[in-house]
C-alpha cells in the first residue's frame, strides 16, 4: 500500500470541555496519511486515478469547521469515518494537534489509525 500525505493542515473548531473553549474557535493542525494504490495514477498521470489531496484537505477543513466536539478523539474519529466513506480510503492515520492548549507545550492531541493496510 502506498501513502498519500497531507502535513500541517490548519483548521479552526469549537473544541474542548472548558466553558471558555465552547465560546471561541481554536486552531488545530492535522497530519493525514491516506492509504492508496498509486500505481494507476502513476501509469495514467490522471487525477481521476489518484487521491485528490486538495479535495481531501478542503473536506477536512470543512468537517473541522462545522464540528463542535468536546474531545479531539471524537473529532479525529469523525474525520476518519467521513474520509473513509466519502473517498474510499481503506486505511488512514490522522494526527490532530490542539495548538497552544496546554501551557508550556506547542500542542497536545491524538493519533488514530483506522482500516487495514493491504
C-alpha positions in Angstrom: 0.0 0.0 0.0 1.2 3.5 -0.9 0.6 6.5 1.3 -0.6 10.0 0.2 0.0 12.5 2.9 -1.1 16.0 4.0 1.0 17.7 6.6 0.2 20.6 8.9 -3.3 21.2 7.6 -4.7 24.1 9.6 -8.4 24.4 10.6 -10.4 26.0 13.3 -13.1 24.5 15.5 -15.1 24.8 18.6 -13.5 22.1 20.7 -12.9 21.5 24.4 -14.5 20.8 27.7 -14.0 24.1 29.4 -16.6 26.8 29.3 -14.2 29.3 27.6 -13.4 26.7 24.9 -17.0 26.4 24.0 -17.1 30.1 23.2 -14.1 30.5 20.9 -12.7 28.9 17.8 -9.4 27.2 18.4 -6.6 26.4 15.9 -6.0 22.8 15.1 -3.3 21.3 12.9 -3.8 17.9 11.3 -1.4 15.5 9.7 -3.0 12.9 7.4 -1.7 9.7 5.9 -4.0 8.0 3.5 -3.6 4.5 2.2 -3.9 4.3 -1.6 -2.7 2.2 -4.5 -1.0 4.9 -6.6 0.0 2.6 -9.5 -3.0 3.5 -11.7 -2.4 7.2 -11.2 1.3 6.8 -11.8 0.6 5.0 -15.1 -2.1 7.3 -16.4 -0.9 10.6 -15.0 -4.6 11.4 -14.5 -6.0 13.0 -11.3 -9.1 10.8 -11.7 -7.0 7.8 -10.8 -5.4 9.5 -7.7 -6.4 10.5 -4.3 -7.1 14.2 -4.8 -5.3 15.7 -1.8 -6.7 19.1 -2.5 -10.3 17.8 -2.3 -9.4 15.8 0.9 -7.8 18.9 2.5 -10.9 21.0 1.6 -13.2 18.4 3.1 -11.2 18.0 6.3 -11.2 21.8 6.8 -15.0 21.9 6.3 -15.6 19.0 8.6 -13.5 20.5 11.4 -15.1 24.0 10.9 -18.6 22.7 11.2 -17.8 20.5 14.2 -18.3 21.2 17.9 -16.8 18.2 19.8 -15.5 18.3 23.3 -12.6 15.8 22.7 -10.0 15.7 19.9 -10.5 11.9 20.0 -14.1 12.4 18.8 -13.1 14.9 16.2 -10.4 12.6 14.8 -12.9 9.6 14.7 -15.5 11.7 12.9 -13.0 12.9 10.3 -11.6 9.4 9.8 -15.0 7.9 9.2 -16.1 10.6 6.8 -12.9 10.3 4.7 -13.1 6.6 4.5 -16.7 6.7 3.4 -16.5 9.7 1.0 -13.1 9.0 -0.6 -13.0 5.2 -0.3 -9.8 5.2 1.7 -9.1 1.8 3.1 -6.5 2.8 5.7 -5.6 6.1 7.3 -3.7 7.7 10.1 -4.8 11.1 11.5 -2.9 13.2 13.9 -4.8 16.1 15.5 -2.7 18.8 17.2 -4.5 21.1 19.5 -2.1 24.1 19.3 -1.4 26.0 22.5 -3.9 24.2 24.6 -1.6 23.4 27.5 0.8 26.0 28.8 4.4 25.1 28.1 3.6 22.9 25.1 3.5 23.5 21.4 0.5 21.2 21.1 -1.3 18.3 22.5 -3.5 15.8 20.7 -4.2 12.4 19.4 -3.1 10.0 16.7 -5.6 7.5 15.4 -5.3 4.8 12.7 -8.3 3.2 11.1 -8.7 0.5 8.5 -6.4 -2.2 7.4 -3.1 -1.9 5.4 -3.1 -4.2 2.5 
